[in-house]
Amino acid sequence: MADERLLFNAAPSSVVIGNQIFSPMIRRLDTSKNHVDVFTTSKAWIHFPIERPGPQFWQLCNINQRPCNNNLIIRTSFPYFGDYSLKIMRMKTSTCLCMAFMLFTNCLFAQKSSIDRYFLLRPSEIKARKSGIQLYDVSLKWQNLDALNGNKMNCNAVKATYVVGLENDSVCWKDVNLAQIDDFQQEGHKGTNLPAFDGFTYKVNETNFLKEDFYQIIPLEQRDLAKWLVSDAIQMQGLAWYVFDSLEYNRPFIPTILNNYDVKFKDWVTFTSRYQKLIWSGIAEYDDKVCAIVKFESLYNPVKIENNQMSVKGRSLYYGEIWISLSDKQVEYASMAEDVIMKLKGPLFPEEQLIDLQREIVFRKVK
């Protein structure tokens, strides 16, 4: 652990010192200097010496709200189990009351002002800044089920690296690995590398990704996967680049351009977007960046495929969220889940089958 001060929120809402109750909102424990610091969001500290220093690493801890004999009991859960007694300095009652009031008041004002300034931002006023080459770890899982009884036909997983910010605004994929897994809960897996994706570099220009020759370096049996990866990445970046500016905190937004809009891949699927609803629902921190959490959904979209290999007719619903940096508008994290119910008929399924295709994809920025 690089920083021996561990920030946690699992402690109770107050700390008892003698007969006085303090209500800091955030606490830190620091055993490296033989003391405990109770830290609040107003940047105020209460400092206690430790009678007997505990271990150097503290996990989620509980602070006993009713210490005996002016001892504050710290219960650790990792890596050592047990109770550690911390001696509390005696304070005058008047000083304790004054400090408690100041901490409580400052916490309220500091927290409110620091949070409000983000919610009051207008995305259109945030300047988008390119930060050089950016890498995303991508995880894609999908499974085919019998839509009536839920029996699983197959389950697959892909790990890949998505690279953004190349010359001329190009992007590329690399280190794509495909594996069969037991279910969506399985994390570790060994699969087969797909070297054709290494060097799969392109620049999206309106609808060029819908054409078959866009994927000419990818083997035919891997092109469905390539189209999934490309279209999911386009949605992730497109919502951040072109739709985020229209959002206001906690106000739903439905882009009219995506109402009843057909996305037709050559010799593959035609997807009709009935609508897409987005809402800026909150803020979060990702890798030291404050981000807007933008949730999106689209719940009834016709899907069809008509080619020599198969005939498909069904509907798709999907939902997810994108975390967009409020400093430079870069996507830090994105996830999406999709469910497709479809009737499938083809050489492998001469009798029409009702299939439930479920998939989920996650983008995590790593650089």
KEKE-3310 file (N, C-alpha, C; in steps of 0.2 Angstrom, whole numbers, plus 5000, padded with zeros to 4 digits):
npx = (5004:5004:5000:4999:4989:4972:4957:4940:4923:4916:4914:4905:4893:4897:4910:4914:4920:4925:4912:4907:4901:4907:4905:4912:4913:4921:4934:4952:4964:4980:4993:5007:5014:5011:4999:4981:4972:4957:4948:4940:4928:4930:4943:4948:4957:4956:4967:4974:4985:4992:4991:4995:5003:4995:4994:5002:4994:4978:4961:4944:4937:4929:4923:4922:4908:4906:4917:4927:4934:4940:4946:4948:4941:4948:4944:4951:4950:4959:4976:4977:4968:4958:4956:4962:4968:4966:4973:4964:4966:4963:4951:4945:4928:4921:4930:4928:4915:4914:4923:4917:4905:4910:4916:4905:4898:4907:4909:4896:4895:4907:4906:4894:4896:4907:4902:4891:4896:4900:4888:4882:4889:4889:4889:4893:4901:4913:4929:4934:4948:4962:4971:4983:4988:4977:4972:4961:4955:4945:4931:4921:4906:4896:4881:4871:4854:4840:4825:4814:4815:4827:4839:4856:4865:4878:4892:4903:4918:4928:4943:4951:4961:4958:4963:4965:4966:4976:4987:4979:4967:4964:4959:4962:4963:4969:4978:4967:4958:4949:4938:4929:4917:4911:4900:4893:4898:4911:4928:4942:4950:4957:4960:4960:4971:4967:4975:4972:4966:4976:4983:4972:4967:4958:4948:4933:4921:4907:4897:4905:4909:4898:4900:4905:4918:4925:4930:4939:4952:4949:4946:4932:4924:4926:4921:4908:4911:4920:4912:4903:4912:4917:4905:4901:4911:4910:4898:4900:4910:4903:4892:4898:4905:4896:4883:4883:4885:4872:4866:4858:4860:4851:4840:4831:4835:4831:4838:4832:4837:4840:4828:4818:4828:4837:4850:4860:4869:4880:4875:4873:4866:4851:4847:4835:4833:4823:4822:4832:4836:4844:4852:4860:4865:4873:4888:4905:4921:4935:4950:4956:4949:4936:4920:4905:4891:4883:4868:4860:4847:4838:4824:4815:4819:4818:4825:4833:4839:4844:4851:4861:4865:4857:4841:4834:4823:4818:4819:4828:4834:4844:4855:4865:4879:4890:4905:4910:4924:4924:4933:4940:4931:4934:4931:4931:4926:4915:4900:4889:4874:4865:4850:4843:4829:4825:4819:4826:4832:4840:4854:4860:4849:4836:4823:4813:4820:4818:4828:4838:4849:4861:4872:4886:4897:4912:4921:4936:4947:4964:4975)
npy = (4994:5010:5023:5025:5030:5027:5029:5028:5024:5017:5019:5023:5036:5046:5050:5047:5057:5057:5065:5071:5072:5070:5073:5070:5068:5060:5049:5046:5034:5034:5025:5025:5035:5034:5039:5044:5051:5060:5065:5077:5083:5096:5099:5099:5093:5081:5076:5062:5054:5037:5024:5011:5006:5000:4988:4992:4993:4996:4990:4990:4997:4997:5010:5010:5017:5020:5021:5015:5022:5032:5027:5024:5012:5002:4992:4980:4972:4966:4966:4959:4952:4959:4969:4986:4997:5014:5028:5042:5060:5071:5083:5100:5103:5114:5117:5105:5106:5117:5114:5103:5109:5118:5109:5101:5111:5117:5105:5103:5115:5114:5102:5104:5115:5111:5100:5105:5114:5106:5100:5111:5114:5117:5106:5110:5120:5115:5112:5102:5091:5084:5070:5064:5048:5035:5021:5008:4995:4982:4972:4959:4950:4936:4927:4913:4908:4897:4905:4902:4892:4895:4887:4886:4888:4892:4901:4915:4924:4939:4947:4963:4976:4993:5007:5024:5040:5040:5045:5057:5056:5042:5026:5010:4992:4979:4964:4955:4943:4927:4917:4902:4902:4897:4904:4921:4926:4921:4925:4924:4918:4907:4909:4910:4919:4932:4936:4943:4955:4963:4978:4982:4996:5011:5025:5032:5037:5044:5033:5023:5012:5003:4996:4981:4980:4987:4979:4971:4965:4956:4940:4930:4923:4930:4942:4946:4948:4958:4969:4971:4976:4987:4995:4996:5004:5015:5020:5023:5033:5042:5047:5054:5064:5070:5071:5074:5087:5092:5089:5092:5092:5078:5079:5071:5067:5065:5062:5068:5064:5051:5044:5032:5027:5020:5008:5000:4987:4981:4966:4960:4964:4973:4987:4995:5010:5014:5024:5034:5036:5048:5052:5063:5058:5058:5061:5055:5048:5044:5036:5048:5058:5069:5064:5065:5054:5047:5040:5028:5022:5011:5003:4995:4989:4985:4971:4964:4951:4946:4935:4923:4914:4915:4918:4931:4938:4950:4958:4971:4977:4988:4995:5006:5014:5029:5036:5052:5063:5078:5088:5087:5080:5067:5050:5040:5028:5015:5006:4993:4983:4971:4964:4953:4946:4934:4926:4913:4906:4894:4886:4878:4878:4872:4871:4883:4893:4900:4912:4919:4931:4937:4950:4959:4973:4981:4996:5001:5014:5014:5021)
npz = (5000:4995:5002:5018:5025:5026:5018:5023:5024:5033:5046:5062:5064:5073:5085:5101:5114:5130:5137:5126:5109:5093:5076:5063:5045:5037:5040:5044:5048:5055:5058:5057:5063:5076:5080:5080:5067:5066:5052:5043:5031:5030:5030:5043:5057:5071:5083:5090:5101:5100:5112:5111:5097:5082:5069:5053:5042:5039:5037:5033:5047:5063:5074:5091:5098:5111:5121:5134:5149:5143:5132:5114:5104:5091:5079:5069:5053:5044:5041:5052:5065:5079:5093:5096:5107:5109:5116:5122:5122:5135:5135:5137:5141:5136:5125:5117:5114:5106:5096:5090:5085:5076:5067:5062:5056:5046:5039:5032:5024:5016:5010:5002:4994:4987:4979:4973:4963:4953:4948:4943:4932:4914:4901:4888:4890:4894:4889:4877:4878:4870:4876:4871:4866:4871:4881:4883:4893:4887:4890:4884:4885:4880:4878:4872:4874:4876:4874:4880:4890:4896:4895:4892:4878:4873:4879:4879:4880:4878:4878:4876:4869:4867:4857:4857:4849:4840:4826:4815:4821:4822:4827:4835:4837:4848:4854:4856:4863:4863:4872:4878:4891:4907:4913:4915:4927:4928:4929:4927:4913:4900:4883:4865:4855:4844:4831:4819:4822:4827:4822:4816:4811:4810:4805:4809:4798:4797:4790:4786:4793:4792:4780:4771:4767:4775:4785:4779:4782:4793:4797:4790:4799:4810:4809:4814:4828:4826:4821:4832:4842:4836:4833:4847:4852:4845:4849:4863:4862:4854:4861:4871:4864:4856:4861:4875:4877:4877:4888:4905:4922:4930:4921:4909:4893:4876:4861:4846:4833:4835:4835:4828:4819:4807:4807:4797:4793:4780:4772:4785:4800:4802:4812:4821:4828:4840:4850:4861:4877:4888:4904:4915:4929:4941:4950:4950:4955:4945:4944:4949:4943:4942:4937:4926:4928:4916:4911:4900:4890:4879:4874:4866:4851:4834:4826:4813:4801:4785:4775:4766:4776:4787:4794:4803:4815:4827:4843:4852:4867:4877:4889:4899:4906:4905:4910:4911:4910:4919:4917:4904:4895:4891:4890:4903:4908:4903:4901:4896:4894:4884:4878:4867:4860:4848:4833:4825:4810:4800:4791:4802:4810:4805:4809:4816:4829:4845:4852:4865:4865:4875:4881:4887:4889:4894:4895:4901:4906:4905:4903)
capx = (5000:5008:4999:4997:4982:4967:4951:4935:4916:4912:4914:4899:4892:4900:4915:4913:4926:4923:4905:4906:4900:4910:4902:4916:4910:4926:4940:4958:4968:4987:4997:5014:5017:5009:4993:4975:4969:4950:4949:4933:4928:4931:4950:4950:4959:4957:4973:4975:4991:4991:4994:4999:5002:4993:4998:5003:4989:4971:4956:4938:4937:4924:4925:4917:4905:4905:4924:4928:4940:4943:4950:4944:4943:4948:4943:4953:4948:4964:4978:4977:4961:4958:4955:4967:4966:4969:4972:4962:4968:4958:4949:4940:4921:4920:4934:4925:4909:4916:4926:4911:4901:4914:4917:4899:4896:4911:4908:4890:4896:4912:4903:4889:4899:4912:4898:4886:4900:4900:4881:4880:4892:4886:4894:4895:4906:4919:4933:4937:4955:4965:4977:4987:4986:4973:4971:4955:4954:4938:4929:4915:4904:4889:4878:4864:4850:4834:4822:4808:4817:4833:4845:4862:4868:4885:4894:4909:4921:4933:4947:4954:4964:4956:4968:4962:4971:4982:4987:4973:4961:4962:4959:4964:4962:4975:4978:4961:4958:4942:4937:4923:4917:4905:4894:4895:4902:4918:4932:4948:4949:4962:4957:4964:4972:4965:4980:4970:4964:4982:4984:4965:4966:4953:4945:4926:4919:4900:4894:4910:4909:4893:4901:4908:4925:4928:4932:4942:4957:4947:4943:4924:4921:4927:4918:4903:4914:4923:4906:4901:4917:4918:4899:4900:4916:4907:4892:4903:4913:4899:4888:4902:4907:4890:4877:4884:4883:4864:4863:4858:4860:4845:4835:4831:4836:4830:4840:4827:4841:4840:4821:4816:4834:4840:4857:4860:4876:4879:4875:4872:4860:4848:4845:4831:4833:4816:4823:4838:4835:4850:4851:4866:4862:4877:4895:4909:4928:4938:4957:4958:4946:4928:4916:4898:4888:4877:4865:4857:4843:4834:4821:4812:4822:4817:4832:4832:4845:4842:4856:4862:4867:4852:4835:4833:4819:4818:4820:4834:4834:4850:4855:4871:4882:4896:4908:4914:4928:4921:4939:4942:4926:4936:4927:4935:4923:4908:4897:4882:4871:4860:4846:4840:4825:4824:4817:4832:4831:4846:4856:4860:4843:4831:4817:4814:4822:4817:4834:4839:4856:4863:4879:4888:4903:4914:4927:4940:4953:4970:4981)
capy = (5000:5016:5028:5021:5033:5023:5033:5023:5027:5012:5020:5026:5043:5050:5048:5050:5059:5059:5066:5074:5068:5073:5070:5070:5064:5056:5048:5042:5032:5034:5022:5026:5040:5033:5043:5043:5058:5060:5070:5079:5086:5104:5099:5100:5087:5080:5072:5058:5049:5030:5021:5005:5006:4994:4986:4997:4993:4995:4989:4993:4997:5000:5014:5009:5023:5021:5019:5015:5025:5037:5023:5023:5005:5001:4984:4979:4966:4964:4959:4957:4953:4960:4976:4990:5002:5021:5033:5049:5066:5074:5090:5103:5102:5120:5116:5100:5108:5122:5110:5099:5113:5120:5103:5100:5117:5117:5100:5104:5120:5112:5097:5106:5119:5107:5096:5110:5117:5101:5100:5118:5115:5116:5102:5114:5125:5112:5112:5095:5091:5077:5069:5059:5041:5033:5014:5005:4988:4980:4965:4958:4943:4935:4920:4912:4904:4895:4910:4899:4888:4898:4883:4889:4885:4894:4907:4917:4930:4942:4953:4967:4983:4998:5012:5030:5046:5039:5050:5058:5054:5035:5021:5003:4986:4974:4959:4952:4935:4924:4911:4900:4902:4894:4909:4928:4927:4918:4931:4922:4913:4907:4908:4910:4925:4933:4941:4948:4961:4967:4982:4984:5003:5014:5031:5032:5043:5044:5027:5018:5006:4999:4993:4975:4981:4991:4974:4966:4961:4952:4933:4930:4920:4934:4949:4948:4951:4965:4974:4972:4980:4994:4999:4998:5009:5022:5023:5025:5040:5047:5050:5059:5069:5074:5071:5076:5095:5094:5087:5095:5087:5076:5080:5066:5070:5060:5065:5066:5061:5043:5041:5028:5028:5013:5006:4994:4984:4977:4958:4958:4966:4980:4988:5001:5013:5018:5030:5033:5041:5049:5057:5064:5055:5059:5062:5050:5049:5038:5038:5055:5063:5069:5062:5064:5048:5047:5033:5028:5016:5010:4997:4991:4991:4980:4969:4958:4949:4942:4933:4916:4910:4915:4923:4933:4944:4950:4965:4972:4982:4989:5001:5006:5021:5032:5041:5057:5068:5085:5092:5087:5077:5061:5044:5036:5021:5014:4999:4992:4977:4971:4958:4952:4940:4934:4920:4912:4900:4894:4879:4875:4878:4872:4872:4890:4893:4907:4913:4925:4933:4942:4952:4965:4975:4986:4999:5004:5018:5013:5026)
capz = (5000:4994:5007:5024:5027:5022:5018:5023:5026:5037:5054:5064:5062:5078:5089:5108:5118:5136:5137:5120:5103:5087:5070:5057:5040:5034:5045:5042:5053:5053:5063:5055:5067:5082:5082:5076:5065:5063:5047:5041:5024:5030:5031:5050:5060:5078:5083:5096:5102:5101:5118:5109:5090:5079:5062:5048:5037:5042:5032:5035:5054:5067:5080:5096:5100:5119:5124:5142:5152:5138:5126:5108:5102:5084:5077:5062:5050:5039:5040:5059:5069:5086:5095:5098:5112:5107:5122:5120:5126:5139:5132:5141:5139:5131:5119:5114:5111:5101:5090:5087:5081:5070:5062:5059:5051:5041:5034:5028:5019:5012:5005:4998:4989:4982:4975:4969:4957:4947:4945:4940:4925:4908:4897:4882:4892:4896:4883:4876:4877:4869:4880:4868:4865:4877:4881:4886:4893:4885:4891:4881:4886:4877:4878:4868:4878:4874:4876:4884:4897:4899:4894:4889:4872:4873:4883:4877:4883:4874:4881:4871:4871:4862:4857:4854:4849:4835:4820:4811:4825:4820:4833:4833:4842:4848:4860:4856:4865:4863:4876:4880:4898:4910:4913:4915:4933:4927:4928:4924:4907:4895:4877:4859:4852:4837:4828:4814:4825:4828:4816:4814:4813:4806:4807:4808:4794:4796:4790:4783:4797:4790:4774:4772:4765:4781:4789:4775:4785:4798:4794:4789:4805:4816:4808:4819:4833:4825:4821:4839:4845:4832:4835:4854:4854:4842:4853:4869:4861:4851:4866:4875:4860:4852:4865:4882:4877:4877:4895:4911:4928:4932:4916:4904:4886:4870:4854:4840:4828:4836:4835:4822:4815:4805:4807:4792:4791:4773:4773:4792:4804:4802:4819:4821:4835:4842:4854:4866:4883:4892:4909:4919:4935:4946:4948:4953:4954:4942:4943:4951:4939:4943:4931:4926:4926:4911:4910:4894:4889:4873:4877:4861:4845:4830:4823:4808:4797:4780:4771:4764:4781:4792:4794:4810:4817:4834:4846:4856:4872:4880:4894:4902:4908:4903:4915:4906:4914:4919:4915:4897:4891:4889:4893:4908:4910:4900:4902:4892:4894:4879:4878:4861:4859:4841:4830:4821:4806:4795:4790:4808:4814:4800:4813:4819:4836:4849:4855:4869:4865:4881:4881:4891:4887:4898:4893:4907:4903:4909:4901)
cpx = (5004:5007:4996:4991:4977:4960:4945:4929:4912:4911:4907:4899:4895:4905:4914:4920:4924:4915:4903:4905:4903:4907:4906:4913:4915:4932:4946:4961:4976:4991:5005:5017:5014:5003:4987:4973:4962:4950:4942:4934:4930:4939:4952:4952:4958:4963:4974:4981:4988:4994:4998:4998:5000:4997:4998:4998:4982:4966:4950:4938:4931:4926:4920:4914:4905:4912:4924:4934:4944:4948:4945:4946:4942:4948:4946:4951:4953:4970:4978:4970:4962:4956:4961:4965:4970:4968:4970:4964:4962:4957:4944:4933:4920:4923:4931:4919:4910:4919:4921:4907:4904:4915:4911:4897:4900:4910:4902:4892:4901:4909:4898:4892:4904:4908:4894:4890:4900:4893:4879:4884:4888:4891:4897:4900:4913:4923:4936:4944:4958:4971:4981:4984:4983:4971:4965:4956:4947:4937:4922:4913:4897:4887:4872:4860:4843:4829:4816:4810:4824:4839:4850:4864:4876:4886:4901:4912:4927:4937:4951:4957:4961:4960:4965:4967:4977:4982:4981:4967:4959:4962:4961:4963:4968:4974:4971:4961:4951:4942:4930:4923:4911:4899:4897:4899:4909:4922:4938:4947:4955:4959:4962:4965:4970:4970:4978:4968:4970:4983:4977:4964:4962:4951:4938:4924:4911:4898:4899:4910:4904:4894:4906:4916:4929:4932:4936:4948:4955:4944:4935:4921:4922:4924:4912:4905:4917:4918:4904:4906:4917:4911:4899:4905:4913:4902:4895:4906:4908:4894:4892:4904:4901:4884:4877:4883:4876:4861:4863:4857:4852:4839:4836:4831:4835:4832:4835:4831:4841:4833:4820:4822:4837:4847:4858:4867:4875:4880:4875:4866:4857:4844:4841:4830:4827:4817:4829:4837:4842:4848:4858:4863:4866:4884:4899:4917:4931:4945:4959:4954:4938:4924:4909:4896:4882:4875:4861:4853:4839:4830:4817:4814:4821:4824:4830:4839:4842:4848:4856:4863:4861:4846:4834:4828:4817:4818:4825:4832:4841:4850:4863:4873:4889:4899:4912:4917:4925:4927:4940:4937:4929:4932:4932:4932:4916:4906:4890:4880:4865:4857:4842:4836:4824:4822:4823:4830:4837:4848:4857:4854:4837:4824:4818:4815:4820:4823:4834:4846:4857:4870:4880:4895:4905:4921:4930:4946:4958:4976:4978)
cpy = (5006:5021:5024:5024:5030:5027:5028:5027:5022:5013:5023:5033:5048:5046:5051:5051:5061:5059:5069:5070:5072:5069:5072:5066:5059:5055:5045:5040:5032:5031:5022:5030:5040:5037:5041:5050:5057:5066:5071:5082:5093:5104:5100:5093:5087:5075:5069:5054:5042:5027:5015:5005:5000:4992:4992:4998:4991:4994:4992:4992:5000:5004:5013:5016:5025:5018:5020:5018:5029:5033:5022:5016:5004:4994:4983:4972:4963:4968:4955:4958:4955:4967:4980:4996:5009:5026:5040:5054:5069:5081:5093:5103:5108:5119:5111:5102:5113:5119:5106:5103:5116:5115:5102:5105:5117:5111:5101:5109:5118:5107:5100:5111:5116:5103:5100:5112:5112:5101:5106:5119:5114:5112:5106:5119:5122:5110:5105:5095:5084:5076:5064:5053:5038:5025:5012:4998:4986:4973:4964:4951:4942:4928:4919:4907:4903:4901:4908:4896:4890:4893:4886:4885:4886:4900:4909:4923:4933:4948:4956:4973:4988:5004:5018:5036:5045:5045:5050:5056:5046:5031:5014:4998:4982:4970:4957:4945:4933:4918:4909:4899:4898:4898:4916:4930:4925:4924:4929:4917:4913:4905:4908:4917:4926:4938:4945:4954:4966:4971:4984:4991:5006:5021:5031:5038:5042:5036:5022:5012:5001:4994:4986:4976:4984:4985:4969:4962:4956:4946:4934:4928:4924:4941:4951:4951:4958:4970:4975:4977:4987:4998:5001:5004:5016:5025:5026:5032:5045:5050:5055:5065:5073:5075:5074:5083:5096:5092:5092:5090:5085:5077:5075:5070:5064:5064:5063:5063:5053:5040:5038:5028:5021:5013:5000:4992:4980:4970:4956:4960:4973:4981:4995:5004:5017:5024:5029:5038:5041:5053:5057:5063:5057:5061:5056:5051:5043:5040:5045:5060:5063:5068:5063:5057:5049:5041:5034:5022:5016:5003:4993:4993:4985:4978:4963:4957:4944:4941:4926:4912:4910:4920:4925:4939:4944:4958:4965:4978:4982:4995:5000:5013:5023:5037:5046:5062:5075:5090:5092:5083:5070:5055:5040:5029:5021:5007:4998:4985:4977:4964:4958:4945:4940:4927:4919:4905:4900:4887:4875:4874:4878:4873:4879:4890:4900:4907:4919:4926:4939:4944:4958:4966:4981:4989:5002:5008:5016:5017:5032)
cpz = (5000:5000:5013:5028:5023:5024:5018:5026:5031:5044:5055:5063:5067:5082:5096:5112:5125:5136:5131:5114:5097:5081:5064:5052:5037:5039:5042:5048:5051:5059:5062:5060:5074:5085:5077:5074:5063:5059:5044:5034:5024:5031:5038:5053:5068:5079:5090:5096:5103:5107:5115:5101:5087:5073:5058:5043:5040:5036:5035:5043:5057:5073:5085:5098:5107:5122:5131:5144:5147:5133:5120:5105:5095:5083:5070:5059:5045:5040:5047:5062:5076:5087:5097:5101:5110:5113:5119:5124:5129:5136:5137:5138:5134:5125:5114:5110:5105:5094:5086:5083:5075:5065:5058:5054:5045:5036:5030:5023:5014:5007:5000:4992:4984:4977:4970:4963:4951:4944:4942:4933:4919:4903:4891:4884:4894:4889:4883:4874:4875:4873:4877:4867:4872:4876:4885:4887:4892:4887:4888:4883:4883:4878:4875:4873:4874:4878:4881:4891:4900:4898:4890:4883:4872:4877:4881:4880:4878:4878:4876:4873:4865:4863:4854:4854:4845:4830:4816:4814:4823:4827:4830:4839:4842:4854:4861:4858:4866:4867:4877:4888:4900:4910:4914:4921:4933:4925:4924:4918:4902:4888:4871:4857:4845:4834:4822:4816:4827:4822:4813:4816:4808:4809:4804:4804:4793:4796:4787:4787:4796:4784:4776:4771:4771:4785:4785:4778:4791:4794:4794:4796:4811:4815:4812:4825:4832:4824:4828:4842:4842:4834:4842:4855:4851:4846:4860:4867:4858:4856:4870:4870:4857:4856:4872:4882:4878:4884:4900:4917:4929:4927:4910:4897:4881:4864:4849:4834:4828:4836:4828:4817:4813:4804:4803:4790:4784:4775:4780:4795:4802:4809:4818:4828:4836:4845:4858:4871:4887:4898:4913:4926:4941:4945:4952:4951:4951:4941:4944:4947:4941:4937:4931:4924:4922:4909:4904:4893:4882:4874:4872:4854:4840:4827:4818:4804:4791:4775:4769:4770:4786:4791:4801:4811:4824:4837:4851:4861:4875:4885:4897:4905:4906:4908:4911:4911:4913:4918:4908:4893:4889:4893:4897:4909:4906:4901:4898:4893:4888:4879:4871:4860:4851:4839:4825:4817:4801:4794:4796:4812:4808:4803:4816:4826:4839:4853:4859:4869:4871:4880:4885:4889:4892:4895:4900:4905:4908:4908:4897)
residu = (MET:ALA:ASP:GLU:ARG:LEU:LEU:PHE:ASN:ALA:ALA:PRO:SER:SER:VAL:VAL:ILE:GLY:ASN:GLN:ILE:PHE:SER:PRO:MET:ILE:ARG:ARG:LEU:ASP:THR:SER:LYS:ASN:HIS:VAL:ASP:VAL:PHE:THR:THR:SER:LYS:ALA:TRP:ILE:HIS:PHE:PRO:ILE:GLU:ARG:PRO:GLY:PRO:GLN:PHE:TRP:GLN:LEU:CYS:ASN:ILE:ASN:GLN:ARG:PRO:CYS:ASN:ASN:ASN:LEU:ILE:ILE:ARG:THR:SER:PHE:PRO:TYR:PHE:GLY:ASP:TYR:SER:LEU:LYS:ILE:MET:ARG:MET:LYS:THR:SER:THR:CYS:LEU:CYS:MET:ALA:PHE:MET:LEU:PHE:THR:ASN:CYS:LEU:PHE:ALA:GLN:LYS:SER:SER:ILE:ASP:ARG:TYR:PHE:LEU:LEU:ARG:PRO:SER:GLU:ILE:LYS:ALA:ARG:LYS:SER:GLY:ILE:GLN:LEU:TYR:ASP:VAL:SER:LEU:LYS:TRP:GLN:ASN:LEU:ASP:ALA:LEU:ASN:GLY:ASN:LYS:MET:ASN:CYS:ASN:ALA:VAL:LYS:ALA:THR:TYR:VAL:VAL:GLY:LEU:GLU:ASN:ASP:SER:VAL:CYS:TRP:LYS:ASP:VAL:ASN:LEU:ALA:GLN:ILE:ASP:ASP:PHE:GLN:GLN:GLU:GLY:HIS:LYS:GLY:THR:ASN:LEU:PRO:ALA:PHE:ASP:GLY:PHE:THR:TYR:LYS:VAL:ASN:GLU:THR:ASN:PHE:LEU:LYS:GLU:ASP:PHE:TYR:GLN:ILE:ILE:PRO:LEU:GLU:GLN:ARG:ASP:LEU:ALA:LYS:TRP:LEU:VAL:SER:ASP:ALA:ILE:GLN:MET:GLN:GLY:LEU:ALA:TRP:TYR:VAL:PHE:ASP:SER:LEU:GLU:TYR:ASN:ARG:PRO:PHE:ILE:PRO:THR:ILE:LEU:ASN:ASN:TYR:ASP:VAL:LYS:PHE:LYS:ASP:TRP:VAL:THR:PHE:THR:SER:ARG:TYR:GLN:LYS:LEU:ILE:TRP:SER:GLY:ILE:ALA:GLU:TYR:ASP:ASP:LYS:VAL:CYS:ALA:ILE:VAL:LYS:PHE:GLU:SER:LEU:TYR:ASN:PRO:VAL:LYS:ILE:GLU:ASN:ASN:GLN:MET:SER:VAL:LYS:GLY:ARG:SER:LEU:TYR:TYR:GLY:GLU:ILE:TRP:ILE:SER:LEU:SER:ASP:LYS:GLN:VAL:GLU:TYR:ALA:SER:MET:ALA:GLU:ASP:VAL:ILE:MET:LYS:LEU:LYS:GLY:PRO:LEU:PHE:PRO:GLU:GLU:GLN:LEU:ILE:ASP:LEU:GLN:ARG:GLU:ILE:VAL:PHE:ARG:LYS:VAL:LYS)
# end
